[in-house]
Amino acid sequence: MVSYVKEEMVGITELGKSLGGYLDKVKSKEFDKIAIIRRNKPEAVILSIEEYEMLQKAYDALEQKEIEYILNNMSKEDKEVSHSKVIEINI
């Protein structure tokens, strides 16, 4: 679980009043992230666009590796069945 220091957490009401200031803090790297708190629970996180894009690329690469692993470990019969299902779905 990710931990947050007090300064990295903001209530949704406060965020509504000062969104620009919080965005500036993330953009300037004063904070890596801002956790948005609602009903005393973290609900969402604000990240810089650079951080988000880096995480998305890492996620996409991991997903691609998982697909490659599954395909490499399928039997020839499984691959033929999967291929015929894909063709069937696309028709």
Summary of the structure (lengths in Angstrom):
residues: 91
radius of gyration: 21.1
end to end distance: 44.1
largest distance: 59.6
contacts: 187
relative contact order: 0.09
helix: 64%
strand: 18%
